[in-house]
Amino acid sequence: MSQCRNCGASLEATYCPECGQKDVDLERPLTELIGEVLRDIIDLDGRAARTVWALLARPGRLTREYLAGHRRRYTPPVRLYLIVSVAFFLVTTWVVSQGMLLEEGQDLAADAPGQARFAGEELPRLMFLLLPAFALLLKLAFWRRLYFDHLIFALHFHTAAYITLALILPLEDATSQYWLAIVAQFALVFYLIAYLLLALRRVYNCSWAGAATKSIGILLGYLVMVSMVIETASSFLILGD
């Protein structure tokens, strides 16, 4: 029987019954160690795929499952958010660097690099800080529920939104040439709006009218908040330069 490398207790399973440390053998080939790290990060045991499917196919179901205590089958909300957000902001940075989101009068060589730097460095931090603000809007709409419940909803909704936006943004360059790209963008935007409505109804058990009214109010309030924060942050960065 092996012993825990941390406290010396006898090990009968992967985790030490005394201190909780995982029994990891570091004296192995590097490829095996990297594979184990990847499995721990993105849940290659099947949880990641199951989680993403539950998140996108059944709006609000993943949040309900988590709040009900059914958590072992799914990737934790914070880990899921971090993995998806890293991928999303990489896509966003690439789209911006290609000049797809430049406004009229802006130049690719002069303006795109600064916008890409903002999208890759500052925007992820700002959006992470805005998560509690989104949860606060939920708290105002559903004040009887715990703030923790709203934070979990916010994490799951932002994760779904990032996946959807990661599909929308690369289509921007094709909208001037292909009408199907415009249709696809509108369909994805509609999906995201419908997602919020269905998720609110499923998680908070409200009526269709209540879910529609509150989803519109929350979405508009949050968009105004995000616009103001990004505009302010951009102004400060320009002044700093």
Backbone bond lengths (Angstrom), bond angles and torsions (degrees), N, CA, C in turn:
res aa  C-N    CA-C-N  psi(-1)  N-CA   C-N-CA  omega(-1)  CA-C   N-CA-C  phi
1 M - - - 1.472 - - 1.538 109.06 -
2 S 1.327 117.10 130.91 1.459 121.19 -179.11 1.516 111.32 -77.96
3 Q 1.322 115.01 167.21 1.462 121.26 -179.57 1.516 110.09 -120.44
4 C 1.329 114.96 152.12 1.465 121.26 177.17 1.523 108.97 -67.10
5 R 1.316 117.55 131.47 1.462 122.02 -179.60 1.518 112.04 -72.76
6 N 1.357 116.31 -16.04 1.459 120.01 -178.01 1.524 112.86 -90.44
7 C 1.365 116.72 -50.97 1.468 120.09 -174.93 1.523 113.78 -117.00
8 G 1.353 118.29 -7.90 1.445 121.24 177.30 1.512 115.40 84.92
9 A 1.329 118.72 2.10 1.464 121.63 179.92 1.517 110.41 -70.18
10 S 1.337 116.06 153.92 1.454 121.17 178.89 1.522 110.57 -69.75
11 L 1.330 115.23 136.62 1.463 120.50 -178.04 1.518 110.62 -104.08
12 E 1.319 115.15 131.29 1.457 121.08 174.52 1.526 111.40 -118.65
13 A 1.315 116.04 -7.13 1.463 121.35 -179.23 1.522 108.85 -145.36
14 T 1.338 115.87 -170.33 1.466 120.22 -177.32 1.516 112.12 -68.55
15 Y 1.351 117.43 -35.62 1.456 121.77 -177.13 1.523 110.56 -107.37
16 C 1.327 115.98 143.07 1.457 121.99 -179.81 1.526 109.81 -68.35
17 P 1.353 118.26 131.54 1.469 120.37 179.71 1.520 113.28 -73.07
18 E 1.347 117.11 -13.91 1.462 120.56 -177.88 1.525 112.61 -95.10
19 C 1.335 116.95 -53.97 1.474 120.28 -175.27 1.525 113.00 -107.34
20 G 1.342 117.54 -13.95 1.455 120.15 177.44 1.510 115.75 86.42
21 Q 1.333 117.84 -0.50 1.464 119.87 -179.00 1.519 110.92 -69.35
22 K 1.336 115.97 141.54 1.460 121.22 178.05 1.518 110.31 -77.32
23 D 1.311 115.97 138.46 1.460 121.40 178.99 1.519 109.02 -82.03
24 V 1.336 115.99 102.68 1.462 121.99 -177.74 1.519 109.12 -118.93
25 D 1.302 116.24 124.46 1.454 121.95 176.81 1.523 108.93 -91.53
26 L 1.340 116.51 108.12 1.458 120.98 -176.80 1.526 112.44 -84.36
27 E 1.320 117.27 -11.34 1.464 120.79 -179.18 1.532 109.85 -87.04
28 R 1.327 114.39 64.91 1.458 121.98 -179.30 1.520 108.80 -139.23
29 P 1.332 118.58 166.66 1.468 120.43 176.84 1.531 111.20 -57.40
30 L 1.328 114.91 147.45 1.459 120.59 -177.54 1.522 112.24 -59.31
31 T 1.336 116.88 -36.60 1.471 119.67 -178.94 1.537 111.42 -62.47
32 E 1.329 117.20 -36.87 1.462 120.47 178.20 1.522 111.11 -67.48
33 L 1.336 116.60 -40.61 1.467 120.57 179.90 1.523 110.57 -65.68
34 I 1.346 117.15 -42.27 1.463 120.55 178.74 1.520 110.36 -64.06
35 G 1.340 116.42 -41.00 1.465 120.05 178.24 1.510 112.08 -61.24
36 E 1.332 116.88 -39.60 1.465 119.94 179.54 1.518 111.29 -67.22
37 V 1.337 116.12 -39.79 1.465 119.83 177.79 1.520 110.51 -62.03
38 L 1.341 116.53 -43.93 1.463 120.48 179.38 1.529 111.22 -62.64
39 R 1.314 116.56 -40.12 1.469 119.24 177.83 1.512 111.26 -62.58
40 D 1.344 116.56 -39.66 1.463 120.24 179.49 1.522 111.61 -68.08
41 I 1.353 115.38 -34.63 1.469 118.53 -175.85 1.518 111.96 -77.97
42 I 1.333 118.02 -48.84 1.466 119.76 -173.43 1.523 113.75 -111.24
43 D 1.335 116.03 10.86 1.461 120.30 172.87 1.519 112.53 56.32
44 L 1.317 117.03 63.12 1.458 120.79 -179.72 1.522 112.53 -71.80
45 D 1.343 116.79 3.15 1.455 119.22 177.73 1.525 111.94 -80.70
46 G 1.299 117.66 2.43 1.459 120.89 178.40 1.500 113.91 112.32
47 R 1.326 118.37 -14.51 1.458 120.34 -178.51 1.526 111.77 -65.26
48 A 1.342 116.86 -37.39 1.464 119.46 -176.79 1.523 111.10 -62.12
49 A 1.336 116.98 -48.96 1.466 120.78 -179.77 1.529 110.69 -63.50
50 R 1.332 116.23 -41.66 1.464 120.43 179.04 1.526 110.65 -63.81
51 T 1.320 116.11 -38.18 1.463 120.70 -178.47 1.524 111.57 -68.49
52 V 1.333 115.95 -46.59 1.468 120.14 -179.47 1.519 110.84 -63.71
53 W 1.320 117.44 -39.17 1.459 120.54 178.48 1.529 110.55 -64.05
54 A 1.314 117.15 -45.41 1.473 120.66 178.47 1.524 110.90 -64.21
55 L 1.323 116.25 -35.30 1.468 120.89 -178.91 1.519 111.90 -67.12
56 L 1.337 116.91 -46.07 1.463 121.01 -172.48 1.521 114.03 -89.15
57 A 1.328 117.15 -34.52 1.463 120.27 -174.56 1.521 113.08 -83.18
58 R 1.325 117.50 -28.51 1.463 121.82 -177.86 1.513 109.31 -129.65
59 P 1.332 118.70 81.60 1.468 121.26 -176.80 1.523 112.87 -51.66
60 G 1.314 115.48 126.55 1.464 121.08 177.77 1.515 114.38 90.79
61 R 1.328 117.11 -17.95 1.468 119.20 -176.39 1.529 111.50 -64.96
62 L 1.326 116.66 -43.53 1.461 120.41 -178.23 1.527 110.70 -61.63
63 T 1.324 116.35 -40.22 1.463 120.07 178.34 1.523 110.90 -65.08
64 R 1.304 116.94 -44.22 1.469 120.69 178.18 1.524 111.41 -61.26
65 E 1.313 116.07 -43.34 1.457 120.48 179.32 1.529 110.76 -61.38
66 Y 1.314 116.17 -44.35 1.465 120.38 -178.45 1.528 110.86 -64.89
67 L 1.328 116.51 -46.57 1.463 120.19 -178.31 1.520 112.08 -68.50
68 A 1.339 116.67 -23.38 1.461 121.06 177.43 1.526 111.89 -82.31
69 G 1.333 116.65 -5.30 1.452 120.58 178.47 1.509 114.97 96.12
70 H 1.345 117.92 2.72 1.467 121.88 179.36 1.529 108.33 -88.89
71 R 1.326 116.89 79.84 1.457 120.58 -168.72 1.518 115.11 -112.14
72 R 1.293 118.49 -21.49 1.454 121.49 -173.34 1.529 112.40 -65.35
73 R 1.322 117.57 -31.33 1.466 121.75 -175.42 1.531 112.37 -77.84
74 Y 1.339 117.24 -11.75 1.461 120.02 -172.19 1.531 112.14 -123.92
75 T 1.328 114.82 157.21 1.454 121.34 174.73 1.527 109.49 -69.63
76 P 1.337 118.77 134.31 1.471 120.68 179.39 1.530 112.25 -55.81
77 P 1.326 118.19 145.43 1.468 121.95 -174.80 1.527 114.80 -56.45
78 V 1.335 117.51 -43.36 1.461 119.82 -177.71 1.520 110.76 -67.25
79 R 1.335 117.17 -43.48 1.460 120.65 178.75 1.525 110.71 -62.77
80 L 1.317 116.82 -43.25 1.459 121.00 179.22 1.520 110.64 -61.85
81 Y 1.325 116.43 -44.11 1.468 121.31 179.16 1.523 110.96 -60.55
82 L 1.327 116.89 -46.19 1.463 120.56 -176.83 1.523 111.43 -63.79
83 I 1.331 116.94 -43.47 1.466 120.14 -179.71 1.528 111.08 -63.32
84 V 1.329 116.21 -48.10 1.467 120.69 -177.97 1.526 111.03 -68.26
85 S 1.335 117.53 -39.38 1.464 120.42 -177.97 1.523 111.17 -65.95
86 V 1.334 117.56 -37.86 1.467 120.25 177.12 1.530 109.83 -60.53
87 A 1.325 116.55 -46.70 1.467 120.33 178.77 1.528 111.16 -63.80
88 F 1.333 116.82 -42.19 1.467 120.56 -178.40 1.528 111.96 -63.23
89 F 1.327 117.24 -45.28 1.457 118.86 -177.53 1.522 112.21 -73.15
90 L 1.321 117.69 -23.98 1.460 119.86 170.87 1.529 110.19 -66.20
91 V 1.338 115.99 -43.90 1.478 120.21 177.15 1.526 110.06 -63.35
92 T 1.327 116.57 -44.98 1.468 121.11 -179.54 1.520 111.28 -60.65
93 T 1.326 116.68 -44.70 1.467 120.84 179.45 1.522 111.13 -60.92
94 W 1.335 116.43 -41.23 1.466 119.74 178.66 1.526 110.90 -65.23
95 V 1.330 116.84 -44.97 1.467 120.88 179.87 1.528 110.65 -59.54
96 V 1.325 115.87 -45.36 1.470 120.32 -179.53 1.524 110.64 -65.82
97 S 1.328 117.42 -41.44 1.465 120.71 -178.69 1.525 112.41 -63.87
98 Q 1.347 116.56 -25.08 1.461 121.22 177.90 1.524 112.69 -83.02
99 G 1.328 116.05 -3.20 1.459 120.43 178.10 1.516 114.76 80.17
100 M 1.342 116.98 17.05 1.466 120.11 -176.73 1.523 113.00 -71.44
101 L 1.328 117.04 -22.11 1.462 120.35 -177.06 1.522 112.74 -110.41
102 L 1.327 117.38 14.82 1.456 120.57 178.67 1.518 110.65 -69.39
103 E 1.325 115.85 141.48 1.458 121.24 176.72 1.529 109.40 -86.05
104 E 1.321 115.25 167.05 1.465 120.34 -179.48 1.534 109.85 -61.08
105 G 1.310 115.65 130.82 1.455 120.35 -179.70 1.513 113.62 97.62
106 Q 1.328 117.48 -14.23 1.453 120.60 178.61 1.523 110.19 -86.57
107 D 1.334 115.15 151.85 1.456 121.41 -175.42 1.530 110.55 -110.91
108 L 1.354 115.57 140.49 1.461 120.27 -177.62 1.519 111.63 -61.77
109 A 1.318 116.94 -46.61 1.465 120.14 -176.37 1.536 112.15 -72.02
110 A 1.326 116.60 -33.76 1.469 119.57 -174.73 1.521 113.10 -88.77
111 D 1.319 117.79 -38.61 1.462 120.97 -171.31 1.534 114.65 -102.45
112 A 1.329 117.11 -33.51 1.466 119.92 -174.84 1.531 114.09 -62.12
113 P 1.340 119.74 -42.44 1.477 118.88 -179.36 1.525 113.49 -60.08
114 G 1.339 117.33 -41.65 1.458 120.50 179.35 1.520 111.60 -66.68
115 Q 1.334 116.30 -40.96 1.455 120.05 178.22 1.531 111.15 -66.20
116 A 1.327 116.68 -37.88 1.463 120.15 178.35 1.520 110.93 -66.15
117 R 1.317 116.42 -39.78 1.471 120.25 178.12 1.535 110.66 -63.49
118 F 1.323 116.34 -40.03 1.466 120.51 178.09 1.529 110.48 -65.74
119 A 1.345 116.26 -41.86 1.468 120.54 -178.64 1.518 111.75 -67.68
120 G 1.317 116.91 -31.63 1.449 119.78 -177.09 1.517 115.03 -89.78
121 E 1.341 116.99 -24.18 1.459 119.84 -174.53 1.528 113.14 -111.94
122 E 1.311 117.10 -50.44 1.468 120.21 -173.34 1.532 112.96 -88.35
123 L 1.320 116.70 -40.83 1.463 119.94 -174.98 1.530 113.17 -60.07
124 P 1.346 120.03 -42.12 1.466 118.50 177.84 1.523 113.00 -58.70
125 R 1.326 117.17 -39.43 1.461 120.35 179.33 1.524 111.25 -67.48
126 L 1.330 115.56 -42.99 1.456 119.31 -179.64 1.528 111.41 -62.60
127 M 1.326 116.57 -43.35 1.461 119.85 -178.47 1.526 111.30 -67.34
128 F 1.327 117.09 -35.03 1.460 119.64 177.15 1.523 110.19 -66.62
129 L 1.333 117.20 -37.96 1.467 120.95 178.35 1.524 111.69 -71.15
130 L 1.341 116.79 -24.61 1.459 120.40 -179.85 1.526 112.98 -81.94
131 L 1.322 117.12 -12.47 1.458 120.55 177.96 1.529 112.65 -55.10
132 P 1.342 118.69 -49.40 1.473 118.88 177.79 1.526 113.26 -61.25
133 A 1.343 116.16 -29.51 1.467 119.58 178.13 1.525 110.57 -68.20
134 F 1.330 116.54 -39.88 1.467 119.97 176.11 1.526 109.94 -63.30
135 A 1.336 116.26 -41.69 1.468 120.46 177.39 1.524 111.08 -63.06
136 L 1.338 116.66 -33.31 1.467 119.99 177.93 1.523 111.04 -67.13
137 L 1.324 117.49 -38.41 1.471 120.59 175.46 1.523 110.61 -61.78
138 L 1.336 115.84 -39.18 1.461 119.84 175.91 1.523 110.77 -64.43
139 K 1.322 115.96 -38.50 1.459 120.26 179.07 1.524 111.08 -63.87
140 L 1.315 117.11 -37.70 1.461 120.61 177.98 1.528 110.94 -67.19
141 A 1.331 116.16 -34.31 1.464 120.28 -179.10 1.520 112.08 -80.42
142 F 1.323 116.82 -34.25 1.472 122.21 -178.68 1.529 108.02 -129.59
143 W 1.321 116.02 70.76 1.456 121.18 -168.99 1.529 113.47 -70.72
144 R 1.312 118.62 -16.59 1.465 120.34 179.59 1.533 112.53 -75.67
145 R 1.319 117.34 -22.17 1.466 120.72 -178.26 1.527 111.02 -83.06
146 L 1.319 116.45 153.79 1.456 121.95 179.67 1.533 110.40 -67.50
147 Y 1.324 115.82 147.82 1.464 120.54 179.15 1.529 110.52 -62.52
148 F 1.328 117.50 -32.23 1.464 121.46 176.96 1.523 111.18 -57.98
149 D 1.333 117.07 -41.47 1.462 121.05 178.34 1.525 110.85 -59.26
150 H 1.324 115.20 -40.91 1.466 120.18 -179.24 1.531 111.35 -68.17
151 L 1.333 117.02 -35.32 1.465 120.37 178.28 1.527 110.96 -64.56
152 I 1.327 116.61 -41.53 1.459 119.82 178.38 1.525 110.01 -64.59
153 F 1.340 116.79 -42.90 1.464 120.73 177.22 1.531 109.53 -59.96
154 A 1.341 116.75 -43.98 1.468 121.32 -178.91 1.523 111.13 -61.66
155 L 1.318 117.76 -42.25 1.464 121.24 178.94 1.526 111.19 -62.37
156 H 1.323 116.01 -45.73 1.463 119.68 -178.90 1.534 111.37 -68.33
157 F 1.329 117.29 -41.16 1.469 119.35 -179.36 1.524 110.67 -65.81
158 H 1.328 117.42 -43.51 1.465 119.64 179.05 1.521 111.14 -63.47
159 T 1.322 117.01 -37.79 1.461 120.10 177.88 1.524 110.82 -62.01
160 A 1.331 116.57 -46.17 1.467 120.72 177.43 1.526 110.81 -63.74
161 A 1.332 116.90 -39.26 1.461 120.88 179.51 1.527 111.36 -64.83
162 Y 1.326 117.09 -40.02 1.459 120.44 179.48 1.528 111.47 -64.67
163 I 1.318 116.36 -40.89 1.472 119.91 178.17 1.528 110.01 -62.81
164 T 1.337 116.06 -43.39 1.463 120.81 179.95 1.524 111.55 -65.90
165 L 1.330 116.58 -45.45 1.464 120.54 -179.81 1.522 112.02 -66.74
166 A 1.330 116.70 -30.93 1.468 120.42 177.12 1.523 111.05 -65.33
167 L 1.322 117.10 -23.05 1.464 121.33 175.01 1.526 111.52 -87.48
168 I 1.328 116.71 -30.15 1.465 121.31 -177.83 1.528 112.04 -74.48
169 L 1.329 117.03 -47.87 1.467 121.26 -170.68 1.534 114.33 -60.20
170 P 1.332 119.54 -45.41 1.477 117.89 -179.54 1.522 114.13 -64.07
171 L 1.329 117.23 -16.39 1.461 120.53 179.43 1.526 112.29 -79.76
172 E 1.332 116.62 -10.07 1.469 120.73 -174.26 1.525 112.04 -59.32
173 D 1.308 116.64 -39.74 1.464 120.11 -177.32 1.518 111.91 -69.55
174 A 1.342 116.76 -24.38 1.473 120.17 -176.75 1.523 113.01 -89.80
175 T 1.350 117.26 -10.70 1.465 119.26 -175.19 1.528 113.18 -66.77
176 S 1.320 116.76 -24.43 1.474 119.20 179.81 1.523 112.43 -78.06
177 Q 1.344 117.29 -12.58 1.460 120.29 -176.91 1.533 113.65 -118.58
178 Y 1.324 117.00 -29.88 1.457 119.73 -173.83 1.537 109.98 -126.05
179 W 1.314 116.39 123.42 1.460 119.75 -178.76 1.524 111.48 -70.47
180 L 1.337 116.73 -23.54 1.450 119.54 178.54 1.533 111.30 -65.57
181 A 1.330 116.06 -30.58 1.460 119.96 177.88 1.530 110.53 -65.75
182 I 1.349 115.69 -38.41 1.468 120.12 178.15 1.527 109.96 -66.58
183 V 1.328 115.98 -43.25 1.468 120.39 178.76 1.526 110.06 -61.17
184 A 1.330 116.80 -43.42 1.461 120.82 -179.88 1.532 110.85 -62.57
185 Q 1.320 117.45 -41.19 1.457 120.91 178.60 1.525 111.11 -63.52
186 F 1.323 116.84 -45.97 1.467 120.62 178.98 1.528 110.76 -62.03
187 A 1.319 116.44 -39.97 1.463 120.13 179.48 1.520 111.19 -63.82
188 L 1.315 116.96 -40.65 1.466 121.12 179.86 1.526 111.39 -69.71
189 V 1.335 116.76 -38.26 1.466 119.87 176.63 1.523 110.30 -64.54
190 F 1.326 116.20 -43.52 1.469 120.44 177.44 1.523 110.51 -61.02
191 Y 1.337 116.29 -41.53 1.465 120.49 178.39 1.529 110.56 -59.08
192 L 1.333 116.93 -43.11 1.463 120.67 -177.51 1.526 111.35 -66.02
193 I 1.337 116.94 -40.13 1.467 120.46 178.42 1.532 109.83 -67.24
194 A 1.333 115.43 -44.79 1.466 119.75 178.02 1.525 111.10 -64.10
195 Y 1.316 116.00 -33.78 1.465 120.76 179.41 1.524 110.48 -59.65
196 L 1.332 115.96 -46.93 1.463 119.68 -179.10 1.522 110.54 -62.35
197 L 1.326 116.63 -44.01 1.466 120.16 179.64 1.528 111.40 -60.44
198 L 1.331 116.74 -49.07 1.468 120.73 -178.01 1.524 111.44 -66.30
199 A 1.344 116.16 -37.83 1.460 119.75 -179.73 1.530 110.97 -67.06
200 L 1.320 117.10 -41.44 1.472 120.33 177.66 1.524 110.44 -61.94
201 R 1.310 115.92 -44.15 1.461 120.02 -179.13 1.532 111.37 -63.66
202 R 1.332 116.50 -40.68 1.468 119.87 -176.94 1.533 111.93 -74.11
203 V 1.313 117.53 -40.08 1.461 120.67 -175.49 1.530 112.06 -80.14
204 Y 1.336 116.15 -40.70 1.465 119.70 -173.45 1.528 113.74 -101.93
205 N 1.336 116.37 1.61 1.465 121.04 175.42 1.529 113.04 53.95
206 C 1.334 116.13 44.56 1.465 119.99 179.27 1.524 109.67 -102.89
207 S 1.320 116.19 167.82 1.465 121.22 -179.49 1.523 110.04 -72.68
208 W 1.325 116.13 168.84 1.458 120.19 177.19 1.521 111.05 -61.35
209 A 1.333 115.92 -42.92 1.467 119.90 -179.98 1.526 110.70 -64.48
210 G 1.333 115.75 -42.81 1.458 119.85 179.51 1.511 111.87 -65.52
211 A 1.332 116.47 -42.00 1.463 120.48 179.64 1.525 110.77 -65.08
212 A 1.346 117.01 -40.59 1.460 120.95 -179.68 1.527 111.05 -65.49
213 T 1.331 116.05 -46.88 1.467 120.57 -178.58 1.520 111.36 -63.14
214 K 1.319 115.71 -46.61 1.466 119.40 -176.88 1.525 111.82 -72.55
215 S 1.321 118.19 -33.92 1.470 119.54 178.28 1.527 110.75 -66.09
216 I 1.327 117.07 -39.22 1.466 120.54 177.79 1.527 110.17 -64.71
217 G 1.337 116.02 -46.65 1.464 119.97 179.75 1.515 112.43 -62.33
218 I 1.327 116.98 -44.73 1.466 121.28 -179.56 1.525 110.52 -65.23
219 L 1.331 116.08 -45.00 1.462 120.07 -177.41 1.529 111.81 -65.03
220 L 1.334 116.95 -45.62 1.466 120.03 179.52 1.530 110.98 -64.97
221 G 1.323 116.71 -43.94 1.461 120.33 179.05 1.518 111.57 -61.49
222 Y 1.322 116.47 -40.60 1.454 120.15 -178.15 1.527 111.13 -71.60
223 L 1.327 117.54 -39.13 1.463 120.32 178.39 1.528 111.22 -62.72
224 V 1.321 116.36 -39.81 1.472 120.35 176.34 1.525 110.11 -63.58
225 M 1.315 116.01 -43.47 1.459 121.31 -179.81 1.532 111.15 -62.83
226 V 1.339 116.55 -46.01 1.462 120.85 179.92 1.522 110.75 -63.28
227 S 1.338 116.65 -43.30 1.470 120.71 -179.95 1.523 111.21 -61.12
228 M 1.328 116.53 -43.58 1.464 120.29 -179.24 1.526 111.17 -65.47
229 V 1.317 117.16 -42.79 1.472 120.72 -178.84 1.521 110.91 -65.92
230 I 1.338 117.01 -44.83 1.458 120.29 -179.94 1.524 110.99 -65.76
231 E 1.327 116.68 -41.37 1.469 120.26 179.24 1.525 110.80 -63.28
232 T 1.334 115.95 -43.03 1.467 120.15 179.77 1.521 110.66 -65.56
233 A 1.330 116.54 -45.24 1.467 120.71 -179.57 1.525 110.60 -63.22
234 S 1.320 117.18 -40.72 1.471 121.11 178.99 1.517 110.75 -63.12
235 S 1.340 116.56 -41.16 1.464 120.43 179.43 1.509 111.97 -63.08
236 F 1.330 116.09 -42.28 1.464 120.49 179.44 1.530 110.79 -64.50
237 L 1.326 116.34 -39.82 1.457 119.85 -179.35 1.522 111.16 -67.21
238 I 1.339 116.07 -38.78 1.469 119.91 178.00 1.520 110.39 -65.12
239 L 1.350 116.60 -42.63 1.455 120.28 178.43 1.509 111.33 -65.86
240 G 1.356 115.29 -34.74 1.468 118.98 179.58 1.518 112.64 -67.52
241 D 1.338 115.04 -34.93 1.459 118.97 178.59 1.535 111.16 -70.67
